[in-house]
Amino acid sequence: MSVRRSTLCWLLVALLPTAGLAVESFDIGLTASGTPVRALAITATRRGAPTIVLIGGLGGHGEGSEAVRAAVSGYGTLRARPVNLVAVPEASPDAAELGFPPTGSAYRENAESHVLWRWLGVLSPDLVLTAGGTDAGLGAALRDNAAAGMGRIPTRRWDGDVGALAVLGDTAESEAHRLHDQRAARSPHELPRDHAGHDHALRSYRRLMDALLPHQTRDGLWRNVIDVPGAYAEFSATAMIGYALQRGLREGWIRGKRYGAAADRAWRAVNARSGDDGTFVDVCESTQRMSSVQQYLQRTAILGQDPRGGAMAMLFATERMKVDAR
């Protein structure tokens, strides 16, 4: 029996009307002329299912687009859906020529190619199926390159057989999917303990905290240029260092009364230099790389409202609240 016939038979057995099944529709980006590039998604009926992306219109002019839309409709009627299906019926709705990996400045040049390439990388599906007569080089590019720096993704050509989607439940996890999950498993504040760089990062953090403590001023601040005596005491550096100390104490990365005392002094200094109207005392201006210590010493110190300084103070304040809540 042919693959097409067997999959169609499986599909007929599995079909069951499912009125009201929600097909999610969303934009993944804009074309160069501002036309939305749309995607459709249907979730699997089991946890841990692979994610399959089905793409049409890679050759422009809607090539394969109707078949992709029909596949979404047909897949949505299945009683058992073994994969998460995400479809882009028209990858280039304005018929712009696509090329992968994309070249030029992202979204300003070759916008449609950049939209699809980076979206695929961040989504990190386990398999990409392409419909129509050409894939515009997408298959080879995904095989040989890490889309959006995430990882490689297998691709296949799709011949329009809806039933073929229903037998992809055993699709292996892609390299991109594995790397995506590793990234997603990180907390905002620490590397996973089994990460190769964890011990090095922890040692570096502890050395940095030890190196910073002697440079705290009698008023609890750190200076614009940390190790230059007489440089002005600076708000944002103090808030960031105070946050790092407080977080380390709460997580157990550092221990000892001297760290706690330094964090307390930093908090008093930050608090005293924060106005009720959102103004701050001596927040260093945002600067690029400079060529001399003197230039750093002469950076403007802001007396007034500053969103960067406020954000750093909020981080420190939030960490202090967690300590107080214990």
C-alpha positions in Angstrom: 0.0 0.0 0.0 1.4 3.5 -0.9 2.3 5.9 1.9 -0.4 8.3 0.6 -3.1 5.6 0.7 -2.1 4.4 4.2 -2.0 7.9 5.7 -5.4 8.7 4.1 -6.8 5.5 5.6 -5.4 6.4 9.0 -6.9 9.9 8.7 -10.4 8.5 7.9 -10.3 6.3 10.9 -9.2 9.1 13.2 -11.6 11.7 11.9 -14.2 13.0 14.3 -16.1 16.2 14.0 -14.9 18.7 16.6 -17.1 21.7 16.2 -15.7 24.9 17.6 -12.0 23.8 17.6 -10.0 27.0 18.0 -7.4 27.7 15.4 -5.1 30.5 16.7 -4.3 33.1 14.2 -1.4 35.6 14.8 1.1 37.8 13.0 4.8 36.9 12.9 5.9 40.1 11.3 5.4 42.6 8.5 6.5 42.7 4.8 8.5 45.6 3.5 5.3 47.3 2.5 3.6 46.7 5.9 1.5 43.7 5.0 1.2 41.3 8.0 2.7 37.8 7.6 0.1 35.5 9.2 0.4 32.2 11.0 -2.1 29.6 12.1 -1.7 27.2 15.0 -3.4 24.1 16.3 -2.2 22.4 19.5 -1.7 18.7 19.9 -3.9 16.5 22.1 -1.0 15.2 24.1 1.7 16.8 26.1 5.3 16.8 24.9 4.2 16.6 21.3 6.7 17.8 18.6 6.1 21.1 16.9 5.8 21.0 13.1 5.8 24.1 10.9 4.2 24.0 7.5 5.1 26.9 5.1 3.6 27.9 1.8 4.1 30.8 -0.5 7.9 30.6 -0.4 8.0 31.2 -4.2 5.6 34.1 -4.0 2.2 34.4 -5.6 0.5 32.2 -3.1 2.3 29.0 -4.3 1.0 26.2 -2.1 -0.9 28.6 0.2 -4.3 27.1 -0.3 -3.0 23.6 0.3 -1.5 24.8 3.6 -4.8 26.4 4.7 -6.7 23.2 3.7 -4.2 21.1 5.7 -4.8 23.2 8.8 -8.6 22.8 8.4 -8.3 19.1 7.9 -5.8 18.6 10.8 -8.2 20.4 13.1 -10.9 17.8 12.5 -8.7 15.0 13.9 -9.8 13.4 17.1 -6.1 12.7 18.0 -3.6 15.3 17.0 -0.1 14.0 17.6 1.8 17.2 16.8 1.6 20.9 17.4 1.0 22.3 14.0 1.9 25.9 13.1 1.4 27.0 9.5 2.4 30.0 7.5 0.3 29.8 4.4 1.9 32.8 2.7 5.5 33.4 3.6 5.7 36.3 1.2 2.2 37.8 0.7 3.5 40.6 -1.4 5.4 38.2 -3.7 8.9 39.5 -2.6 11.8 37.3 -3.6 13.0 35.3 -0.5 16.5 34.1 0.3 18.0 32.3 3.2 19.9 32.9 5.4 18.8 36.5 4.8 21.3 39.2 4.1 21.2 42.9 4.9 19.9 44.8 7.9 17.0 42.9 9.6 13.5 44.1 8.8 14.8 47.1 6.9 16.3 45.0 4.0 14.8 41.7 2.8 12.2 42.1 5.5 10.1 39.0 4.6 13.1 36.7 4.7 14.3 38.1 8.1 10.8 37.8 9.5 10.5 34.1 8.7 14.1 33.2 9.5 14.2 34.7 13.0 10.7 33.6 13.8 11.6 30.0 13.0 14.8 30.2 15.0 13.0 31.5 18.1 10.1 29.1 17.7 12.6 26.2 17.3 10.2 23.6 15.8 11.3 20.0 15.4 10.6 19.9 11.7 9.8 22.4 8.9 7.6 21.2 5.9 7.7 23.4 2.8 4.8 23.4 0.2 4.9 24.5 -3.4 7.4 24.2 -6.2 10.4 25.9 -4.4 11.6 26.5 -0.9 13.7 29.5 -1.8 16.7 27.8 -0.3 15.1 27.6 3.2 15.7 23.8 3.6 19.4 24.0 3.0 19.8 27.1 5.1 18.0 25.5 8.1 20.1 22.3 7.7 23.4 24.1 7.6 22.9 27.2 9.8 21.5 28.0 13.2 18.4 30.1 12.6 18.5 33.2 14.7 21.6 31.7 16.4 19.4 29.0 18.0 20.2 25.8 16.3 19.6 23.7 13.1 16.1 22.5 12.1 15.4 19.6 9.8 13.2 20.2 6.7 11.2 18.2 4.2 9.2 19.0 1.2 5.4 18.4 1.7 3.3 17.0 -1.2 -0.1 18.2 0.1 -1.1 15.0 1.9 -2.9 16.1 5.0 -2.7 12.6 6.4 1.1 12.8 6.4 0.8 15.3 9.3 -1.0 12.8 11.5 1.9 10.3 11.5 4.6 12.7 12.6 4.1 12.2 16.3 7.5 10.4 16.6 9.4 13.3 15.1 12.7 13.6 16.9 13.5 16.8 18.8 15.5 19.2 16.7 18.8 20.8 17.7 17.1 24.2 17.9 14.4 22.8 20.2 17.0 21.4 22.6 18.9 24.7 22.7 15.7 26.6 23.1 14.7 24.5 26.1 18.2 24.9 27.7 17.9 28.7 27.4 14.3 28.7 28.7 15.3 26.6 31.8 17.7 29.3 33.0 16.5 31.6 35.7 16.9 35.3 35.2 19.6 35.3 37.8 21.7 32.2 37.5 23.0 29.6 35.2 21.8 26.0 35.7 24.1 24.3 38.1 24.9 21.6 35.5 26.0 24.3 33.0 29.7 24.0 32.0 30.3 27.7 32.9 28.4 27.6 36.3 31.4 27.2 38.6 33.5 29.7 36.7 30.7 32.3 36.9 30.3 31.7 40.6 34.0 32.1 41.3 34.1 35.3 39.2 31.1 36.7 41.0 32.6 36.1 44.4 36.0 37.6 43.4 34.2 40.6 42.1 32.2 41.1 45.3 35.4 40.8 47.3 37.2 43.3 45.1 34.4 45.9 45.3 33.9 45.9 49.1 37.1 47.9 49.9 36.0 50.6 47.5 32.7 51.4 49.2 32.7 55.0 50.5 31.9 55.9 54.1 28.5 57.0 52.8 27.8 53.6 51.4 28.3 54.3 47.7 30.7 53.3 44.9 32.4 55.9 42.7 31.9 56.8 39.1 35.3 55.3 38.5 35.4 52.6 41.2 39.1 52.7 42.1 39.9 56.4 41.6 39.9 58.3 44.9 37.9 61.5 44.8 35.8 60.4 41.8 32.2 61.4 42.4 30.0 58.8 44.3 27.6 57.4 41.7 24.0 56.3 42.2 23.4 53.6 39.5 26.7 51.7 40.2 25.7 51.6 43.9 22.2 50.3 43.1 23.6 47.6 40.8 26.3 46.5 43.2 23.9 46.6 46.1 21.5 44.4 44.2 24.2 42.0 43.3 25.2 41.7 47.0 21.7 41.3 48.2 20.8 38.7 45.6 24.0 36.7 46.4 23.2 36.7 50.1 19.7 35.5 49.5 20.8 32.7 47.1 23.7 31.7 49.3 26.3 32.6 46.7 28.1 34.6 49.3 28.0 34.4 53.1 29.2 36.7 55.9 28.2 39.8 57.9 30.5 42.0 55.9 28.5 41.5 52.7 25.2 42.1 54.5 26.6 45.3 56.1 27.8 46.6 52.7 24.3 45.9 51.2 22.6 47.7 54.1 24.8 50.7 53.7 24.3 50.8 49.9 20.5 50.6 50.4 20.5 53.5 52.8 22.6 55.6 50.3 20.3 54.8 47.4 17.2 55.4 49.4 18.5 58.8 50.6 19.3 59.9 47.1 15.9 58.9 45.7 13.2 61.6 45.7 9.4 60.9 46.0 9.0 62.6 42.6 11.3 60.2 40.8 14.4 62.3 40.9 17.9 61.0 41.8 21.2 62.4 42.9 24.2 61.8 40.7 23.3 59.2 38.2 26.1 58.9 35.7 25.0 59.7 32.1 24.8 56.8 29.6 28.2 56.6 27.8 29.9 54.7 25.1 33.5 53.5 25.3 35.9 56.3 26.1 39.6 56.6 25.4 40.9 57.9 28.8 40.2 57.8 32.5 39.8 61.5 32.5 36.9 61.3 30.1 35.2 58.8 32.4 35.8 61.0 35.4 34.1 63.9 33.7 30.9 62.2 32.7 27.8 64.2 33.5 26.2 63.3 36.8 22.4 63.7 36.5 20.5 65.5 39.2 16.8 64.8 38.4 14.7 62.1 36.8 16.5 59.3 35.0 14.8 56.0 33.8 18.0 54.0 34.0 18.8 55.0 37.5 15.3 54.4 38.5 15.2 50.9 37.0 18.4 50.0 38.9 17.0 51.3 42.1 13.8 49.3 41.6 15.8 46.1 41.1 17.6 46.8 44.4 14.4 47.7 46.2 12.6 44.5 44.9 15.5 42.4 46.2 15.3 44.1 49.6 11.6 43.4 49.8 12.2 39.7 49.3 14.5 39.8 52.3 12.0 41.7 54.4 9.3 39.2 53.5 11.2 36.3 55.0 
